[in-house]
Amino acid sequence: MEGAALLAGGGFTDSPAGTHPALAALARVVNDSVGDATRHALWPLAAELAGACPAERAYAPRLVGTVVDEARVLRPASRRLARHDRACRRRGERLAHVGASGLPGRVADLLWWRGPGRRHLEHALRVLCAAPDADQRLARLLRKAVAGARDGLVRDGEARCGRVPAAEERCNR
């Protein structure tokens, strides 16, 4: 994430303003969890992470749900992962039909991300990091997440990252 921040023209931080907080959290865990060879192979993603900030409100729950789905492959009988999956799916479906709702929506998204969203992501990533082939799984997951963010930006027709409001920046720290 520091490389993505520098490529975006910002300061040296692991929370660049042009990267969605949920995607940045995933990238940090992947970077810290994989071996040197895999980390080196993921370096080209830094440029894409620098501007990966889909504006749709459903992006974070969908991303977290994708990570939870990957963890459920390893632990299909986990009731906790099933509960997290349902929660992410419900939130993503609710937000898919809602446009930008100003400050109340941003506050609600921030609270979800700082609370259940982050906990769901962290639990699923702990499961994935314990897998015998964790490097390959995590690298594939990060590539998929970055491609999904890029596709969301292309589908919207414009890169709407720009400057993230201060309240959303803090949720990454």
N, C-alpha and C positions, 0 to 999 in steps of 0.2 A: 504494500500500500504506500510505503514511502516513495518507491519508484513511480507509482502512478501520480502521486501528489507533485513530484518534481516534474514529471512529463506534462502535467496540466498547468504548470507555471506557478504553482503555489509553493508554500513553504514546506519544510521537511516535517511531515506529520503522517501518522497512519490513518488519519481521518480526512481525506481530501473532500472538499466541498462538492466536487463534481461526481462523486461516487455515492450511490444509494447506501445508507447506513447498514441495511441488512446484507447487501452484497459485500460491503467492506468488512463486516464481521466474519462472513464466511471466508473471504480471502485471507484474513489474518489467521484464522484457525488452520486453514489449509497450509499456509506458508509455514506456520510454526510446527505443524504435525508431520509434514512429509520429509523425506530424505533429501540430501543435497542434489542428487541427480534429477529427481522429480521437480524440485524447486527451480533448478536451472531450466528445465524444459517448460516451466510455466511462465518464465520471464516475459515472453512476448505478449502475454495477457495484460501486462501493466499498462500498455498504451490504450487498450480497450477499456480497462477499469477506470482510467482517468476521466472518461466522460460517460460512464454507465450510470445514468440516473433517470430511469423511466419515471414519468410524471404521474402515471396512473396510481391511484391509492391502493389498488388490489395487488400491486407488485410484491410488497413485503410478505403478506400472508401466502401468496402463491409460491414465492421462493422458499419460505420456511416449510411450506407443505411439501415441496419437492425434496427437500433435505430429509424431512420426516419419512416420506415414501421410500427413499433410499435406505434409511435405517430400518424400516419395516421389512425390507428384503432379508436383512440379517436376523431380525427378531420378529417373525410374523405373529407370534402369539402374545406379544407385549401389549397389554391393555393400555398402558400409559401412552405408548406411541400411537395406538389407534385413537385414543382420546385427543391427542395433539393433532393428529391428521384431520379428524372431524372438525375440530375448532378452527384450524387454518382454512379448511375447505369452506366452512360456513362463512367465515369473515371475508374470504376472497370472493365468494359468490355475492355477498351483500354489497361489497364495495365495487364490484364490476359494473353495477348499474347506477352508481353514484358518481356524479362529476366532482370537480374540485369544489369543496364546500367552505373555503376560506379558513379562517382561524379555528373555528370549532372542530373542523375535520382534521386539521393539522395537529391540534392538541390531542384529539382522540387517537390518531395514528401514532403520535409520539408516546402516549401512555401505553398503547398496545405493544409497541416495539420495546419499550423499557421494561415492561412487565412480562405478560405471557408469551409474546412473540420471541423475545430473547431467550427465555427459559426453554421454550420448545426447541429452538435452534440449538442451544447448547446441549440439551439432552440428546438430541439426534446426532449431533457431531461427536459426542462422547461414545456413542454406540459405533459409529463409523470408524472412529480412531482406534477402537479395540479390534477391528477386523484384521485378519492375517494379511489381507491385500489392501490395507488402508491407503497406501500411497496411490495406487491406481484408482481406487474408488473416489478418493477425495479430489484427485486431479481431474477425473472425468466429470465429477459433480461441479467443480469450479468452471470448467470449460463450458458445460451446459448452461450454468447460471449466467455467465458472461454473454454467451450467444443469445440467451433469452432476453437479457437486458438490451443488447444491441438490436435484436429484432423488434422489441417494443419501441425503441427510439425510431427505427426506420418506419415502422407501421404508423407511428404518430405523425410522420412527415417532417418532424423538426426535432432537433436536440434541444430539449427544454430544460436542461440542467441549470445552466447559468449559475447564479449564486444561490445557494440553499439558505433559507432563512436561519437566523441564529439559533432558534429553538430546536430545529432539526439537526443542526450541526452538533449540538451538545449531546444528543442521544448516542453518538458514536464513541464518546469518551468515557 
